[in-house]
């Protein structure tokens, strides 16, 4: 009888092992764009997942080199040539992102404005750590506001470009990460990976599922600590948040954050954080910045112009503004906020 029990247990163990077909889950991480990038992959071997992660890391390194506004590289060269007012050839690594930036800036009524690199520089936010900085002189801000650099100052003909405004300085920090995530996800799909999350400093794109279950994503609390709510993704969604807690410095008792309003030359007021969901990470990234600047009074208008379908904005008075589709999608874990619902945004107007 003892041998029979042993045999039965062994057979049951083998049966359960054979039935355990749960796809493996791989987690990797690397540094890129000045932040930690986490990648989670489901459904392929650990060896294949690691190989894919190494490839994506190399992709991000090349993108960082190409799109950094101040380090030597293709975008830095573009910014130097813009100052000359002459016509020049756009590097292939910069041209697609440049075209997307022009389009998204127009849709946002120029609230998303990658042309204000000189303002970003004046505030010191081109550094990863702006602590210890101070506001720029008012005359510097006034000079740049008078010059009014904008993406429509750039004129592209094929691969040739010139700027009619020499104060344009391109800074892709407000949407380069999203564009990079889109390219990386496309590369993952080419490698046969269809269930994954690519998370760069809390901004992410999720595809597929986690073993048949939705990916569960936390929205950072506008205080910068803890969780505001949870979202279950559906197939292919990008979730991006812009907050005043991300990069800032304090001068004479006042905190200044990195999201500069191109209309005033100062950090945007009225908003503490914005979360946007879209199937396109580039759009979500740019919209999160534009809607933060638009604030409680204009976010709905700008969201419709940019074609995003899910928005949650927290204002400085402690009110959450969101559309009904977002309300049905997010599970708020902090119930202390007042909620103000907008009329519906059409989720089918994406991109």
FENURHU-V175637 format. One record per pair of residues at least 4 apart in sequence whose C-alpha atoms are under 7 Angstrom apart, sorted by the first residue. I is the first residue (numbers start at 1). J is the second residue. If there is no record, write none. Layout:
i->{I	I}
j->{J	J}
//
This chain:
i->{1	2	3	4	5	6	7	8	9	10	11	12	13	14	15	16	22	23	23	23	23	24	24	24	24	25	25	25	26	26	26	26	26	27	27	27	28	28	28	28	29	29	29	29	30	30	30	30	31	31	31	32	32	32	32	33	34	35	35	36	36	37	37	37	38	38	38	39	39	39	40	40	40	41	41	41	41	42	42	42	43	44	44	45	46	47	48	49	50	51	52	52	53	54	55	56	56	57	58	59	60	60	61	62	63	63	64	65	66	66	66	66	66	67	67	67	67	68	68	69	69	69	69	70	71	72	73	74	74	74	75	75	76	77	78	79	79	79	82	82	82	83	83	84	85	85	85	85	86	87	87	87	88	88	88	89	89	89	90	90	90	90	90	91	94	95	96	97	98	99	100	101	101	102	102	102	103	104	105	105	105	105	105	105	106	107	107	108	108	108	108	108	111	111	111	112	112	112	113	113	114	114	114	114	115	115	115	115	115	115	115	116	116	116	116	116	117	117	117	117	118	118	119	119	120	120	120	121	121	122	123	123	124	124	125	125	130	130	130	131	131	132	133	134	136	137	138	139	140	141	141	142	143	144	145	147	149	149	149	149	150	153	153	153	154	154	154	154	155	155	155	156	156	156	157	172	173	174	174	174	175	175	175	175	176	177	178	178	178	178	179	179	179	180	181	181	181	182	182	182	182	183	184	185	186	187	188	188	189	189	194	194	195	195	195	195	196	196	196	197	197	197	197	198	198	198	199	199	199	200	203	203	203	204	204	204	205	205	205	205	206	206	206	207	207	207	208	208	209	209	209	209	210	210	214	214	214	215	215	216	216	216	216	217	217	217	218	218	218	218	219	219	219	219	220	220	220	220	221	221	221	221	222	222	222	223	224	227	228	228	228	229	229	229	229	229	230	230	230	231	231	231	233	236	237	237	237	238	238	238	238	238	238	239	239	239	239	239	240	240	240	240	240	240	241	241	241	241	241	242	242	242	242	242	242	243	243	243	244	244	244	247	247	248	248	248	248	249	249	249	250	250	250	251	256	257	258	259	259	260	260	260	260	261	261	261	261	261	268	270	270	270	270	271	271	271	271	271	272	272	272	273	273	273	274	274	274	274	274	274	275	275	275	275	276	276	276	276	276	276	277	277	277	278	278	278	280	281	282	283	284	285	286	287	288	289	290	291	291	291	291	294	294	295	296	298	299	300	301	302	303	303	304	304	307	307	307	308	308	308	309	309	309	309	310	310	310	311	311	311	312	312	312	312	313	313	313	314	314	314	314	315	315	318	318	319	319	319	319	320	320	320	320	321	321	321	322	322	322	322	322	323	323	323	323	323	323	324	324	324	325	326}
j->{5	6	7	8	9	10	11	12	13	14	15	16	17	18	19	20	211	42	43	44	211	42	43	44	45	41	42	43	40	41	42	46	49	39	40	41	38	39	40	53	36	37	38	39	36	37	38	57	35	36	37	36	37	60	61	64	128	200	201	200	201	199	200	201	198	199	200	197	198	199	196	197	198	49	195	196	197	195	196	210	195	48	49	49	50	51	52	53	54	55	56	188	57	58	59	60	184	61	62	63	64	180	65	66	67	180	68	73	73	74	75	93	94	74	75	94	172	75	76	75	76	170	171	76	76	76	77	78	91	94	79	94	80	81	82	83	169	170	162	163	166	166	167	166	162	163	164	166	162	160	161	162	160	161	162	159	160	161	94	95	159	160	161	95	98	99	100	101	102	103	104	105	114	106	151	152	107	108	109	110	111	112	113	151	110	305	306	112	290	302	305	306	262	290	293	286	289	290	150	151	151	170	171	172	149	150	151	168	169	170	171	120	149	168	169	170	121	169	170	171	122	169	123	265	124	125	126	125	126	136	135	136	130	133	130	258	247	248	249	248	249	249	249	251	140	141	142	143	144	145	265	146	147	148	265	167	153	165	167	168	168	163	164	165	161	162	163	164	161	162	163	160	161	162	161	176	177	285	286	289	179	282	285	286	180	181	182	281	282	285	183	281	282	184	185	198	281	186	280	281	282	187	188	189	190	191	192	193	193	194	207	208	207	208	209	210	206	207	208	204	205	206	207	204	205	206	203	204	205	204	239	240	241	238	239	240	237	238	239	281	236	237	238	235	236	237	235	236	213	214	215	235	214	215	232	233	234	232	233	230	231	232	233	230	231	232	227	229	230	231	227	228	229	230	224	226	227	228	225	226	227	228	243	272	273	245	245	333	332	333	334	330	331	332	333	334	330	331	332	329	330	331	237	279	277	278	279	277	278	279	280	281	284	275	276	277	278	284	275	276	277	284	285	288	273	274	275	276	288	273	274	275	288	289	292	272	273	274	257	272	273	257	258	255	256	257	258	255	256	257	254	255	256	255	267	267	267	267	268	265	266	267	268	265	266	267	268	293	293	295	296	315	316	292	295	314	315	316	314	315	316	292	313	314	288	291	292	312	313	314	288	311	312	313	284	287	288	310	311	312	284	310	311	284	308	309	284	285	286	287	288	289	290	291	292	293	294	295	299	302	303	298	299	299	315	302	303	304	305	306	307	308	308	345	349	350	351	347	349	350	345	346	347	350	323	325	326	322	323	326	320	321	322	326	320	321	322	318	319	320	321	319	320	337	338	337	338	339	340	337	338	339	340	339	340	341	326	327	340	341	342	327	341	342	343	344	345	328	341	344	329	330}
//
